[in-house]
Every structure is written in C-alpha cells, then in structure tokens.
Amino acid sequence: MTALCIAKSELPLPRPLAASGETSFLVLDAARDDAVRAAIRTSGLPSRSLYDGAKAHELARAAPYLVELPPREQSDALRGASWGRAWGIEIAAAASLAEMRSHLRRLLLVTGPDGQELYFRFYDPRVLGAFLPVCDAQQSAVLFSVPAAVMLEDERGAAIVYRRDGAPAPVVRHLTIAPAQMHAFGEATERAFLRRVVAFLREQFATAASRPSDELAQFVATQLAHGRRYRLISEHNLVCYVLAAWMLGPEFDAHPAARATLDNPRLLPSFKTQWLESWIRRQHGLPLEAGAAYG
C-alpha cells in the first residue's frame, strides 16, 4: 500500500480534508505556541492529549493534542487559528476519537537504525513533510492503517495532501526507520530549518536582508553548529543563539560571561536561552522575544 501525494494551493485556508463517511481530526502541538491549548479550550471541541497518566499532566504545556472536528461548515475557527503557524496536521479517517488516539499513540515512539527507540514528532508538519516523501510502502502502511488522508502545510502555507492508495493494512506494525531514511530525513529537516532561520533574519533585520543569500546561509549554518556545541537543541534555543550572534557578533561566545554560561553542562538549555535573551536586552537596551517572533 502506498500514499498518493497531491500538492494543493488553496490559500490561506484549504477545504476540510474529510470525504463522505470520514471524520476530520487535528493533531496540534502545544509546544509550538502557548496559544494552542487556549485555542483548543475556546473551541469546545472534543480533544485528548496523546500522552497518558502522569506524563499527560506534567507535560501538558508541551503535549500533542488530538481534536475531533465538527462538520465542515463549523470547523473553520480552530483550523483557521492553526493554519499557517505550523501548529500541527489534519487527518481524515472513518474512525472515532478513541480509535484515532490509539493509533497515533503507537507512532510516538519508533525504532531507529541502531534499534534504539526514538521520539517521532509526526504531528509537526515540518517533520512529517520531510519524512513522507522518503517513507517506503511498509512504513506508509503503518502510518495510514487508520487514517485515509493527512494534510500538512508547507513553508509557504500551501496545503500538501497525502491520501491512502488502496485498503488499509490489516495489522498495525511498529514503525521502523532505515539508516538511509534517517540520513535523508535529517538532511531535509536541517535544510528546511536553515531556510526558515535565514528568512527570519531577513524579516527582522535590514542588514540581513541586504546580505547575499549564500553568505547569510553560511553564517546561520555556522552559528547553528556553535549552538549545538553548547547543547542547545530545540529550534527556539538555536534561533536565540543565532540572534545573539547576529546582534552581538559571531564570536560573542568568547566573552567570559557568555562562555561561563553556555559551556556549563549543569545548566539546562532553557536557562541558557533565557540568559542569552536577558544579555541581549542589556547589551542593546531593547526588548527581544525570540520565541514570539520566530515561528
């Protein structure tokens, strides 16, 4: 079984995904934006975290949430709030909320090339958009054993739809990622991230907008590598580091105060990021909210 990819260009909000006899669901990532959970609560729609037990409570602010959408004419409010902001993906299936949740929970952990368990952020359109083009028939069968179709947004906000080609797989198997796919998937994700950071710098700074594309991309790639060297992993952490390098100079981390903070293995990445934001404010005397501006 395979999944057919159909690129669409309906802007700013595509039509709901569900066909006759199907229900549409959103899978939204609360870690993307504090507004996600508020939007779900305001909608009043049936929803569940994909996490269970104590983890669901402890990680409520960063959990993925499954939301069952009402009929087409009533579904645009939450869809409109989430579209264009990379909050999540839309799924269509002839399934209940409980059935869909059970299926999606099986996708949260996958087996990597070395047999290790990896956390799979399939509900991030940027992650799924990089994976689906390289997944094989068996992986497609696992992903689409319950969903009939998946819709995600590309970097321009246009919709990309993958619809199941044929009957669903009779048995849902564990998802395993091959080494070549892991490499291709990682490269595609990194290229997309680099493009987004370059575009962000151009939007925020006139000096960046005037720099040649290749030169700006090289600057960003170098600073992303430096940020990871200091164990900054999340996009928010890394973008904050790139901003600091742009505003304070590419060798700002040589400053004793910066080095003492960034090179301290006992400090969490979130603390290092908060320190960087505070330091930039002190150096420039102006506000900086990297997480709010980047997205």
Sequence and secondary structure as in RCSB ss.txt:
>XXXX:A:sequence
MTALCIAKSELPLPRPLAASGETSFLVLDAARDDAVRAAIRTSGLPSRSLYDGAKAHELARAAPYLVELPPREQS
DALRGASWGRAWGIEIAAAASLAEMRSHLRRLLLVTGPDGQELYFRFYDPRVLGAFLPVCDAQQSAVLFSVPAAV
MLEDERGAAIVYRRDGAPAPVVRHLTIAPAQMHAFGEATERAFLRRVVAFLREQFATAASRPSDELAQFVATQLA
HGRRYRLISEHNLVCYVLAAWMLGPEFDAHPAARATLDNPRLLPSFKTQWLESWIRRQHGLPLEAGAAYG
>XXXX:A:secstr
 EEEEEE    S       TT EEEEEEETTT THHHHHHHHHT  EEES  HHHHHHTGGG EEEEE   GGG 
HHHHHHHTTTT EEEEEESS HHHHHHHHHTTSEEE TTS EEE  TTSHHHHHHHGGG  HHHHHHHTSS SEE
EEE TTS EEEEEEESS  SS    B  HHHHHHHHHHHHHHHHHHHHHHHHHH HHHHTS HHHHHHHHHHHHH
HHHHTT  SHHHHHHHHHHHHHH TTGGGSHHHHHHHT TTS HHHHHHHHHHHHHHHHSS   HHHH  
